[in-house]
Amino acid sequence: MTEYIIIVAVIALAGIAAFSYFGKTVRNQTAAMSESLAGDKAAATTAITAADTSAGKAATEGTTDANLKDYVDRQE
């Protein structure tokens, strides 16, 4: 039973880490879709640009080596 708890905890930590890196990208893409549906092209373009910027930052963060020592320093 303890093994399952450990597996669930590891999966939860992986999910939290993935969301912390890609969370802004997902929010900006969702904002772009909603603005496009609402017909606001200028706001949609701004949201798409923000999503692009967030995705680029996430890609850079994803290729940077990290350990627990500098994890707190890398959080925004």
N, C-alpha and C positions, 0 to 999 in steps of 0.2 A: 504493500500500500504506500509506503514511503517513497518508493521509486516513482510512482505516478505523480505524487506531489512535486517531486524534484523536476520531472519532465514538464509539468504544467508551469512551474515557476520559470524554467528556462525559456519556454515558448512565450510566456508573458513578457519576460525581459527583452527577448528578440523583437516582439511586437512593439514594445515601448520605444526601443532604439530605432526601429524602422520608421515609426510615426514621427519621432523627434527629428529625424533627418528629412523626411519627405512630407511632413505635415503642412508646411507653408505652401509647398507646390500643389498639394491636393486642394487646400482651401482656395488658392488663387485660381486654379482650373475650374473649380466649382463656381466661383464668383464670375468667371468669364462666361461660363455656360448660362448662368442665370441672367446676366446682363444681356447676352445675345438674344435669349428668348424674350426678354423684356423690350428689345429693340433699341437698346442704348449702345450704339456702336463705339462711341468714344470710351465709355467705361469698360466695355468688353475688351477693347484694345489695350487699355491700361492694365486690366487684370491678366491678360495674356502675357504682357511684357513682364509683369511681376512674377507670374508662374515660371517664365523662362529664366529669370534671374534666380529664383529660388531653386530651380532644377539644376542650374549651373553650380550654385553653391553646394547643393547636396552632393553632386557628382565629385566636387573637389574634396569635400569632407569624407566621402566614401573611399577615396583613394589615399587618404592620409593615415599613416600608422598611428594608432592610439593605444593607450593602456589605461589602467584605472588611475594612475597617478595624475595624468593630465585630462581626464574625462571632465572634471568639474570646470576646468579652465576653458574648455571648448564649448560649453553650453552658453546660450545667449540669454 
